[in-house]
Amino acid sequence: MTVYDINPNILIEKAAEELKKIKEIQPPSWAKFVKTGVFKERPPLDKDWWYKRVAAILRRLYISKGPIGTSKLRTKYGGKKNRGYKPERYYIGSGSIIRKSLQQLEKAGFIIQAQKGVHKGRIVTPKGASFLNKLASQIK
């Protein structure tokens, strides 16, 4: 079983529960007050949203083949803002949340910085891949 065979929502929930047990991955002190992007009106209601976002970023890095940086992930986690009578417009997600998540995953040993040609970013290590594959096999 691999990550590709499992429903992403179930995998992210399970990975978030497992990431809570890792001491390197902790929400910052400002995490309970912050919005996840300028397009949001309020902070997340879920208390464990930080772990779910870190798990979702780890899954996204696993699925993508090349190195991915903060700017691509900001685009991925962006959304449309309600601007009243004006048309909606797309805004990118919070860069600080993504940066801190990537740094924590790197400290835990799940990802590393890499460069393929002109593309720079982070890729999943064998430890991170086996972490996700074990969770996928447990779920199935």
C-alpha atoms as an extended CHARMM CRD file, in Angstrom:
* protein
*
       140  EXT
         1         1  MET       CA              0.0000000000        0.0000000000        0.0000000000  PROA      1               0.0000000000
         2         2  THR       CA              1.1950000000        3.4950000000       -0.8270000000  PROA      2               0.0000000000
         3         3  VAL       CA             -0.0460000000        7.0220000000       -0.3100000000  PROA      3               0.0000000000
         4         4  TYR       CA             -1.6190000000        7.0450000000       -3.7780000000  PROA      4               0.0000000000
         5         5  ASP       CA             -4.0560000000        4.2240000000       -2.8580000000  PROA      5               0.0000000000
         6         6  ILE       CA             -5.5620000000        5.8980000000        0.2240000000  PROA      6               0.0000000000
         7         7  ASN       CA             -8.1690000000        8.6400000000        0.6300000000  PROA      7               0.0000000000
         8         8  PRO       CA             -6.1490000000       11.8320000000        1.3500000000  PROA      8               0.0000000000
         9         9  ASN       CA             -8.4450000000       13.0350000000        4.1450000000  PROA      9               0.0000000000
        10        10  ILE       CA             -8.1030000000        9.8050000000        6.0970000000  PROA      10              0.0000000000
        11        11  LEU       CA             -4.3350000000        9.7260000000        5.5850000000  PROA      11              0.0000000000
        12        12  ILE       CA             -3.8850000000       13.3390000000        6.7200000000  PROA      12              0.0000000000
        13        13  GLU       CA             -5.9940000000       12.7460000000        9.8510000000  PROA      13              0.0000000000
        14        14  LYS       CA             -3.9450000000        9.6570000000       10.7630000000  PROA      14              0.0000000000
        15        15  ALA       CA             -0.6300000000       11.4000000000        9.9950000000  PROA      15              0.0000000000
        16        16  ALA       CA             -1.6270000000       14.3870000000       12.1400000000  PROA      16              0.0000000000
        17        17  GLU       CA             -2.2760000000       12.0500000000       15.0860000000  PROA      17              0.0000000000
        18        18  GLU       CA              1.1590000000       10.4660000000       14.6280000000  PROA      18              0.0000000000
        19        19  LEU       CA              2.9150000000       13.8360000000       14.1900000000  PROA      19              0.0000000000
        20        20  LYS       CA              1.6030000000       14.9630000000       17.5910000000  PROA      20              0.0000000000
        21        21  LYS       CA              3.8980000000       12.3580000000       19.1520000000  PROA      21              0.0000000000
        22        22  ILE       CA              7.0320000000       13.8550000000       17.5470000000  PROA      22              0.0000000000
        23        23  LYS       CA              8.6290000000       16.4970000000       19.7560000000  PROA      23              0.0000000000
        24        24  GLU       CA             10.1220000000       18.5260000000       16.8780000000  PROA      24              0.0000000000
        25        25  ILE       CA              6.6780000000       19.3190000000       15.4940000000  PROA      25              0.0000000000
        26        26  GLN       CA              4.9010000000       21.7770000000       17.7690000000  PROA      26              0.0000000000
        27        27  PRO       CA              2.6060000000       24.6840000000       16.8850000000  PROA      27              0.0000000000
        28        28  PRO       CA              4.1650000000       28.1030000000       17.4870000000  PROA      28              0.0000000000
        29        29  SER       CA              2.7360000000       30.3420000000       20.1920000000  PROA      29              0.0000000000
        30        30  TRP       CA              0.9690000000       32.5020000000       17.5890000000  PROA      30              0.0000000000
        31        31  ALA       CA             -0.7920000000       29.5370000000       15.9280000000  PROA      31              0.0000000000
        32        32  LYS       CA             -4.0250000000       29.8970000000       17.9060000000  PROA      32              0.0000000000
        33        33  PHE       CA             -4.5740000000       33.5050000000       16.7560000000  PROA      33              0.0000000000
        34        34  VAL       CA             -3.4320000000       33.4940000000       13.1320000000  PROA      34              0.0000000000
        35        35  LYS       CA             -5.4830000000       33.1600000000        9.9430000000  PROA      35              0.0000000000
        36        36  THR       CA             -4.2070000000       30.7330000000        7.2990000000  PROA      36              0.0000000000
        37        37  GLY       CA             -4.3120000000       33.3990000000        4.5810000000  PROA      37              0.0000000000
        38        38  VAL       CA             -5.5580000000       36.8950000000        3.7580000000  PROA      38              0.0000000000
        39        39  PHE       CA             -8.5710000000       35.3700000000        2.0200000000  PROA      39              0.0000000000
        40        40  LYS       CA             -9.8600000000       33.9140000000        5.3240000000  PROA      40              0.0000000000
        41        41  GLU       CA            -12.0400000000       35.8930000000        7.6980000000  PROA      41              0.0000000000
        42        42  ARG       CA            -11.2620000000       33.9410000000       10.8910000000  PROA      42              0.0000000000
        43        43  PRO       CA             -8.6280000000       31.5960000000       12.3390000000  PROA      43              0.0000000000
        44        44  PRO       CA             -9.2550000000       27.8340000000       12.0630000000  PROA      44              0.0000000000
        45        45  LEU       CA            -11.7520000000       26.3940000000       14.5490000000  PROA      45              0.0000000000
        46        46  ASP       CA             -9.9470000000       23.0660000000       14.8830000000  PROA      46              0.0000000000
        47        47  LYS       CA             -7.4180000000       23.0200000000       17.7370000000  PROA      47              0.0000000000
        48        48  ASP       CA             -5.1910000000       20.5340000000       15.8830000000  PROA      48              0.0000000000
        49        49  TRP       CA             -5.1140000000       22.4510000000       12.6110000000  PROA      49              0.0000000000
        50        50  TRP       CA             -1.3240000000       22.8910000000       12.7910000000  PROA      50              0.0000000000
        51        51  TYR       CA             -0.6640000000       19.1490000000       12.7590000000  PROA      51              0.0000000000
        52        52  LYS       CA             -3.1360000000       18.6420000000        9.9150000000  PROA      52              0.0000000000
        53        53  ARG       CA             -1.4430000000       21.3350000000        7.8530000000  PROA      53              0.0000000000
        54        54  VAL       CA              2.0050000000       19.8230000000        8.4850000000  PROA      54              0.0000000000
        55        55  ALA       CA              0.6710000000       16.3850000000        7.5130000000  PROA      55              0.0000000000
        56        56  ALA       CA             -0.9150000000       17.8180000000        4.3600000000  PROA      56              0.0000000000
        57        57  ILE       CA              2.3540000000       19.5140000000        3.3890000000  PROA      57              0.0000000000
        58        58  LEU       CA              4.2830000000       16.2750000000        3.9550000000  PROA      58              0.0000000000
        59        59  ARG       CA              1.7890000000       14.3990000000        1.7440000000  PROA      59              0.0000000000
        60        60  ARG       CA              2.0210000000       17.0700000000       -0.9600000000  PROA      60              0.0000000000
        61        61  LEU       CA              5.8250000000       16.8140000000       -0.9720000000  PROA      61              0.0000000000
        62        62  TYR       CA              5.5620000000       13.0150000000       -1.2290000000  PROA      62              0.0000000000
        63        63  ILE       CA              3.1690000000       13.1620000000       -4.1870000000  PROA      63              0.0000000000
        64        64  SER       CA              5.1710000000       15.7420000000       -6.1470000000  PROA      64              0.0000000000
        65        65  LYS       CA              8.2040000000       14.3250000000       -7.8860000000  PROA      65              0.0000000000
        66        66  GLY       CA             10.5010000000       17.3340000000       -7.8700000000  PROA      66              0.0000000000
        67        67  PRO       CA             11.6230000000       19.8050000000       -5.2370000000  PROA      67              0.0000000000
        68        68  ILE       CA              8.8600000000       22.1480000000       -4.1040000000  PROA      68              0.0000000000
        69        69  GLY       CA              9.4290000000       25.5210000000       -2.4710000000  PROA      69              0.0000000000
        70        70  THR       CA              7.3920000000       27.8020000000       -0.2910000000  PROA      70              0.0000000000
        71        71  SER       CA              5.9180000000       29.8190000000       -3.1620000000  PROA      71              0.0000000000
        72        72  LYS       CA              4.3900000000       26.7640000000       -4.8760000000  PROA      72              0.0000000000
        73        73  LEU       CA              2.9130000000       25.6080000000       -1.5860000000  PROA      73              0.0000000000
        74        74  ARG       CA              1.5160000000       29.1000000000       -0.9230000000  PROA      74              0.0000000000
        75        75  THR       CA             -0.3100000000       28.8330000000       -4.2300000000  PROA      75              0.0000000000
        76        76  LYS       CA             -1.5850000000       25.3730000000       -3.3150000000  PROA      76              0.0000000000
        77        77  TYR       CA             -2.9750000000       26.5280000000        0.0410000000  PROA      77              0.0000000000
        78        78  GLY       CA             -4.4740000000       29.7760000000       -1.2650000000  PROA      78              0.0000000000
        79        79  GLY       CA             -8.1150000000       30.5740000000       -1.9640000000  PROA      79              0.0000000000
        80        80  LYS       CA            -10.6460000000       33.1110000000       -3.1620000000  PROA      80              0.0000000000
        81        81  LYS       CA            -11.4670000000       36.1410000000       -1.0510000000  PROA      81              0.0000000000
        82        82  ASN       CA            -14.9720000000       37.5270000000       -0.7010000000  PROA      82              0.0000000000
        83        83  ARG       CA            -14.5370000000       41.2050000000       -1.5740000000  PROA      83              0.0000000000
        84        84  GLY       CA            -18.1490000000       42.3120000000       -1.1440000000  PROA      84              0.0000000000
        85        85  TYR       CA            -19.7620000000       43.5840000000       -4.3410000000  PROA      85              0.0000000000
        86        86  LYS       CA            -16.4820000000       43.2840000000       -6.2570000000  PROA      86              0.0000000000
        87        87  PRO       CA            -15.6420000000       39.9850000000       -7.9650000000  PROA      87              0.0000000000
        88        88  GLU       CA            -13.7720000000       37.3670000000       -5.9570000000  PROA      88              0.0000000000
        89        89  ARG       CA            -10.0320000000       37.2510000000       -6.4150000000  PROA      89              0.0000000000
        90        90  TYR       CA             -7.4760000000       34.5170000000       -5.7180000000  PROA      90              0.0000000000
        91        91  TYR       CA             -4.9840000000       35.1440000000       -2.9140000000  PROA      91              0.0000000000
        92        92  ILE       CA             -2.0580000000       32.9530000000       -1.8980000000  PROA      92              0.0000000000
        93        93  GLY       CA             -1.8490000000       31.3110000000        1.5360000000  PROA      93              0.0000000000
        94        94  SER       CA              0.2800000000       32.2830000000        4.5080000000  PROA      94              0.0000000000
        95        95  GLY       CA              3.9960000000       31.9020000000        3.8700000000  PROA      95              0.0000000000
        96        96  SER       CA              4.9740000000       31.9010000000        7.5330000000  PROA      96              0.0000000000
        97        97  ILE       CA              2.8300000000       28.8630000000        8.3180000000  PROA      97              0.0000000000
        98        98  ILE       CA              4.3050000000       26.9340000000        5.3970000000  PROA      98              0.0000000000
        99        99  ARG       CA              7.8790000000       27.9880000000        6.1770000000  PROA      99              0.0000000000
       100       100  LYS       CA              7.6400000000       26.9950000000        9.8440000000  PROA      100             0.0000000000
       101       101  SER       CA              5.9950000000       23.6800000000        8.8860000000  PROA      101             0.0000000000
       102       102  LEU       CA              8.7740000000       22.9010000000        6.4120000000  PROA      102             0.0000000000
       103       103  GLN       CA             11.4200000000       23.7980000000        8.9790000000  PROA      103             0.0000000000
       104       104  GLN       CA              9.8330000000       21.5180000000       11.5710000000  PROA      104             0.0000000000
       105       105  LEU       CA              9.5580000000       18.6330000000        9.0870000000  PROA      105             0.0000000000
       106       106  GLU       CA             13.1970000000       19.1810000000        8.1530000000  PROA      106             0.0000000000
       107       107  LYS       CA             14.2520000000       19.1460000000       11.8030000000  PROA      107             0.0000000000
       108       108  ALA       CA             12.3100000000       15.8950000000       12.3120000000  PROA      108             0.0000000000
       109       109  GLY       CA             14.1660000000       14.3470000000        9.3510000000  PROA      109             0.0000000000
       110       110  PHE       CA             11.1610000000       13.8150000000        7.0700000000  PROA      110             0.0000000000
       111       111  ILE       CA             12.3140000000       16.2170000000        4.3260000000  PROA      111             0.0000000000
       112       112  ILE       CA             15.5670000000       17.7490000000        3.0720000000  PROA      112             0.0000000000
       113       113  GLN       CA             16.5070000000       20.6600000000        0.8480000000  PROA      113             0.0000000000
       114       114  ALA       CA             17.4180000000       19.6680000000       -2.6970000000  PROA      114             0.0000000000
       115       115  GLN       CA             18.0720000000       21.0970000000       -6.1360000000  PROA      115             0.0000000000
       116       116  LYS       CA             17.3040000000       19.5190000000       -9.5150000000  PROA      116             0.0000000000
       117       117  GLY       CA             18.5870000000       21.7010000000      -12.2930000000  PROA      117             0.0000000000
       118       118  VAL       CA             17.1530000000       25.1610000000      -11.7660000000  PROA      118             0.0000000000
       119       119  HSD       CA             14.4710000000       23.9770000000       -9.3330000000  PROA      119             0.0000000000
       120       120  LYS       CA             15.2020000000       24.3970000000       -5.6330000000  PROA      120             0.0000000000
       121       121  GLY       CA             13.0310000000       23.2660000000       -2.7610000000  PROA      121             0.0000000000
       122       122  ARG       CA             12.4190000000       20.3670000000       -0.4480000000  PROA      122             0.0000000000
       123       123  ILE       CA             11.9110000000       16.6780000000       -1.1160000000  PROA      123             0.0000000000
       124       124  VAL       CA             10.8410000000       13.7860000000        1.0900000000  PROA      124             0.0000000000
       125       125  THR       CA             13.5660000000       11.6390000000        2.6480000000  PROA      125             0.0000000000
       126       126  PRO       CA             13.2980000000        7.8450000000        2.8430000000  PROA      126             0.0000000000
       127       127  LYS       CA             12.3040000000        8.2710000000        6.5120000000  PROA      127             0.0000000000
       128       128  GLY       CA              9.3910000000       10.5190000000        5.5270000000  PROA      128             0.0000000000
       129       129  ALA       CA              8.3210000000        8.2060000000        2.7000000000  PROA      129             0.0000000000
       130       130  SER       CA              8.3450000000        5.1540000000        4.9550000000  PROA      130             0.0000000000
       131       131  PHE       CA              6.3760000000        7.1030000000        7.6090000000  PROA      131             0.0000000000
       132       132  LEU       CA              3.5980000000        7.8340000000        5.1120000000  PROA      132             0.0000000000
       133       133  ASN       CA              3.6750000000        4.3640000000        3.5360000000  PROA      133             0.0000000000
       134       134  LYS       CA              3.3890000000        2.6880000000        6.9700000000  PROA      134             0.0000000000
       135       135  LEU       CA              0.3780000000        4.8510000000        7.7730000000  PROA      135             0.0000000000
       136       136  ALA       CA             -1.1820000000        3.9940000000        4.4190000000  PROA      136             0.0000000000
       137       137  SER       CA             -0.7380000000        0.2720000000        5.0120000000  PROA      137             0.0000000000
       138       138  GLN       CA             -2.1860000000        0.5850000000        8.5380000000  PROA      138             0.0000000000
       139       139  ILE       CA             -5.2540000000        2.3470000000        7.1810000000  PROA      139             0.0000000000
       140       140  LYS       CA             -5.8630000000       -0.2460000000        4.4590000000  PROA      140             0.0000000000
